[in-house]
Amino acid sequence: AEEDAEIAQQVKEIQKSKQENSEEQEEYEARVTAQMTAADYEAVETLRALQGASKERQRSVGLSS
């Protein structure tokens, strides 16, 4: 009976550890997603600026797209 109680306690500790790791993993993934979203937004803005500059150059030399 004492051995069963010890095993049950170990199982509880393992489950708690797994839960904590899962929560940490979720937090990490949320942070990475937020960073990627910000980086993607910045990349889109940069591409739009470059496209705008390219169109301006084409207009200034008489090319049309």
N, CA and C atoms as an extended XYZ file, in Angstrom:
195
Properties=species:S:1:pos:R:3:atomname:S:1:resname:S:1:resid:I:1 pbc="F F F"
N         0.828       -1.194        0.000 N   ALA     1
C         0.000        0.000        0.000 CA  ALA     1
C         0.870        1.255        0.000 C   ALA     1
N         1.963        1.210        0.748 N   GLU     2
C         2.858        2.367        0.785 CA  GLU     2
C         3.500        2.582       -0.585 C   GLU     2
N         3.836        1.472       -1.234 N   GLU     3
C         4.436        1.558       -2.574 CA  GLU     3
C         3.432        2.136       -3.574 C   GLU     3
N         2.171        1.735       -3.456 N   ASP     4
C         1.126        2.275       -4.335 CA  ASP     4
C         0.961        3.778       -4.133 C   ASP     4
N         1.010        4.210       -2.879 N   ALA     5
C         0.878        5.637       -2.580 CA  ALA     5
C         2.060        6.406       -3.162 C   ALA     5
N         3.241        5.814       -3.079 N   GLU     6
C         4.440        6.459       -3.629 CA  GLU     6
C         4.344        6.566       -5.153 C   GLU     6
N         3.875        5.500       -5.774 N   ILE     7
C         3.703        5.508       -7.234 CA  ILE     7
C         2.655        6.542       -7.632 C   ILE     7
N         1.560        6.597       -6.893 N   ALA     8
C         0.506        7.571       -7.182 CA  ALA     8
C         1.046        8.995       -7.056 C   ALA     8
N         1.876        9.243       -6.046 N   GLN     9
C         2.469       10.570       -5.857 CA  GLN     9
C         3.394       10.910       -7.031 C   GLN     9
N         4.185        9.939       -7.475 N   GLN    10
C         5.084       10.164       -8.610 CA  GLN    10
C         4.290       10.468       -9.878 C   GLN    10
N         3.193        9.746      -10.073 N   VAL    11
C         2.340        9.984      -11.239 CA  VAL    11
C         1.786       11.407      -11.193 C   VAL    11
N         1.330       11.843      -10.012 N   LYS    12
C         0.808       13.209       -9.863 CA  LYS    12
C         1.882       14.243      -10.188 C   LYS    12
N         3.100       14.000       -9.711 N   GLU    13
C         4.199       14.932       -9.970 CA  GLU    13
C         4.519       14.996      -11.463 C   GLU    13
N         4.511       13.853      -12.113 N   ILE    14
C         4.772       13.814      -13.562 CA  ILE    14
C         3.681       14.567      -14.311 C   ILE    14
N         2.430       14.343      -13.924 N   GLN    15
C         1.317       15.038      -14.582 CA  GLN    15
C         1.417       16.549      -14.386 C   GLN    15
N         1.771       16.969      -13.179 N   LYS    16
C         1.921       18.399      -12.894 CA  LYS    16
C         3.047       18.985      -13.746 C   LYS    16
N         4.144       18.267      -13.836 N   SER    17
C         5.284       18.727      -14.631 CA  SER    17
C         4.906       18.850      -16.107 C   SER    17
N         4.168       17.857      -16.607 N   LYS    18
C         3.718       17.900      -18.002 CA  LYS    18
C         2.814       19.105      -18.240 C   LYS    18
N         1.917       19.380      -17.302 N   GLN    19
C         0.998       20.518      -17.415 CA  GLN    19
C         1.782       21.828      -17.448 C   GLN    19
N         2.766       21.959      -16.561 N   GLU    20
C         3.579       23.174      -16.527 CA  GLU    20
C         4.348       23.342      -17.832 C   GLU    20
N         4.913       22.248      -18.335 N   ASN    21
C         5.648       22.309      -19.597 CA  ASN    21
C         4.725       22.695      -20.743 C   ASN    21
N         3.511       22.171      -20.724 N   SER    22
C         2.538       22.487      -21.764 CA  SER    22
C         2.193       23.972      -21.736 C   SER    22
N         1.991       24.516      -20.541 N   GLU    23
C         1.674       25.938      -20.405 CA  GLU    23
C         2.838       26.801      -20.882 C   GLU    23
N         4.060       26.403      -20.517 N   GLU    24
C         5.241       27.147      -20.964 CA  GLU    24
C         5.358       27.092      -22.483 C   GLU    24
N         5.087       25.933      -23.067 N   GLN    25
C         5.152       25.779      -24.519 CA  GLN    25
C         4.121       26.678      -25.193 C   GLN    25
N         2.915       26.732      -24.650 N   GLU    26
C         1.867       27.585      -25.215 CA  GLU    26
C         2.263       29.057      -25.149 C   GLU    26
N         2.836       29.474      -24.019 N   GLU    27
C         3.277       30.866      -23.877 CA  GLU    27
C         4.379       31.183      -24.884 C   GLU    27
N         5.330       30.261      -25.026 N   TYR    28
C         6.424       30.450      -25.980 CA  TYR    28
C         5.879       30.582      -27.398 C   TYR    28
N         4.979       29.692      -27.773 N   GLU    29
C         4.414       29.734      -29.123 CA  GLU    29
C         3.641       31.025      -29.361 C   GLU    29
N         2.951       31.518      -28.341 N   ALA    30
C         2.223       32.780      -28.476 CA  ALA    30
C         3.193       33.937      -28.694 C   ALA    30
N         4.311       33.938      -27.954 N   ARG    31
C         5.312       35.004      -28.130 CA  ARG    31
C         5.921       34.945      -29.524 C   ARG    31
N         6.265       33.748      -29.983 N   VAL    32
C         6.861       33.600      -31.312 CA  VAL    32
C         5.874       34.048      -32.383 C   VAL    32
N         4.621       33.664      -32.238 N   THR    33
C         3.595       34.064      -33.208 CA  THR    33
C         3.455       35.579      -33.238 C   THR    33
N         3.451       36.209      -32.077 N   ALA    34
C         3.340       37.673      -32.019 CA  ALA    34
C         4.533       38.321      -32.701 C   ALA    34
N         5.722       37.789      -32.469 N   GLN    35
C         6.922       38.346      -33.097 CA  GLN    35
C         6.872       38.146      -34.602 C   GLN    35
N         6.443       36.976      -35.042 N   MET    36
C         6.354       36.710      -36.477 CA  MET    36
C         5.335       37.644      -37.113 C   MET    36
N         4.221       37.858      -36.447 N   THR    37
C         3.189       38.736      -36.979 CA  THR    37
C         3.741       40.148      -37.143 C   THR    37
N         4.465       40.636      -36.140 N   ALA    38
C         5.057       41.969      -36.221 CA  ALA    38
C         6.084       42.022      -37.348 C   ALA    38
N         6.896       40.986      -37.473 N   ALA    39
C         7.905       40.952      -38.526 CA  ALA    39
C         7.247       40.878      -39.900 C   ALA    39
N         6.185       40.095      -40.025 N   ASP    40
C         5.471       40.001      -41.300 CA  ASP    40
C         4.876       41.347      -41.683 C   ASP    40
N         4.306       42.044      -40.705 N   TYR    41
C         3.712       43.354      -40.959 CA  TYR    41
C         4.790       44.324      -41.445 C   TYR    41
N         5.939       44.290      -40.784 N   GLU    42
C         7.048       45.162      -41.169 CA  GLU    42
C         7.530       44.823      -42.578 C   GLU    42
N         7.598       43.540      -42.903 N   ALA    43
C         8.033       43.126      -44.237 CA  ALA    43
C         7.060       43.617      -45.301 C   ALA    43
N         5.771       43.529      -45.028 N   VAL    44
C         4.758       44.005      -45.977 CA  VAL    44
C         4.919       45.505      -46.203 C   VAL    44
N         5.108       46.259      -45.130 N   GLU    45
C         5.284       47.707      -45.261 CA  GLU    45
C         6.531       48.026      -46.086 C   GLU    45
N         7.605       47.286      -45.859 N   THR    46
C         8.847       47.501      -46.612 CA  THR    46
C         8.632       47.193      -48.086 C   THR    46
N         7.966       46.085      -48.375 N   LEU    47
C         7.706       45.726      -49.773 CA  LEU    47
C         6.834       46.771      -50.461 C   LEU    47
N         5.828       47.262      -49.763 N   ARG    48
C         4.969       48.299      -50.348 CA  ARG    48
C         5.774       49.556      -50.651 C   ARG    48
N         6.655       49.928      -49.747 N   ALA    49
C         7.486       51.113      -49.964 CA  ALA    49
C         8.395       50.908      -51.171 C   ALA    49
N         8.968       49.724      -51.279 N   LEU    50
C         9.845       49.436      -52.419 CA  LEU    50
C         9.063       49.438      -53.725 C   LEU    50
N         7.869       48.860      -53.709 N   GLN    51
C         7.045       48.854      -54.919 CA  GLN    51
C         6.655       50.270      -55.310 C   GLN    51
N         6.331       51.087      -54.327 N   GLY    52
C         5.984       52.477      -54.602 CA  GLY    52
C         7.158       53.221      -55.205 C   GLY    52
N         8.354       53.011      -54.672 N   ALA    53
C         9.553       53.661      -55.196 CA  ALA    53
C         9.834       53.181      -56.610 C   ALA    53
N         9.620       51.901      -56.867 N   SER    54
C         9.850       51.346      -58.201 CA  SER    54
C         8.887       51.966      -59.209 C   SER    54
N         7.622       52.107      -58.835 N   LYS    55
C         6.637       52.708      -59.739 CA  LYS    55
C         6.973       54.171      -60.009 C   LYS    55
N         7.444       54.884      -58.984 N   GLU    56
C         7.833       56.286      -59.165 CA  GLU    56
C         8.989       56.389      -60.152 C   GLU    56
N         9.970       55.503      -60.031 N   ARG    57
C        11.113       55.512      -60.965 CA  ARG    57
C        10.642       55.240      -62.383 C   ARG    57
N         9.735       54.271      -62.527 N   GLN    58
C         9.241       53.947      -63.865 CA  GLN    58
C         8.509       55.138      -64.466 C   GLN    58
N         7.721       55.835      -63.674 N   ARG    59
C         7.010       57.016      -64.169 CA  ARG    59
C         7.989       58.114      -64.567 C   ARG    59
N         9.050       58.279      -63.780 N   SER    60
C         9.978       59.376      -64.039 CA  SER    60
C        10.797       59.146      -65.305 C   SER    60
N        10.958       57.898      -65.717 N   VAL    61
C        11.694       57.632      -66.959 CA  VAL    61
C        10.754       57.306      -68.109 C   VAL    61
N         9.456       57.436      -67.874 N   GLY    62
C         8.486       57.268      -68.949 CA  GLY    62
C         8.033       55.851      -69.197 C   GLY    62
N         8.286       54.959      -68.279 N   LEU    63
C         7.821       53.578      -68.434 CA  LEU    63
C         6.497       53.427      -67.711 C   LEU    63
N         5.656       52.570      -68.222 N   SER    64
C         4.402       52.295      -67.515 CA  SER    64
C         4.314       50.814      -67.234 C   SER    64
N         3.627       50.477      -66.161 N   SER    65
C         3.520       49.057      -65.808 CA  SER    65
C         2.136       48.544      -66.034 C   SER    65
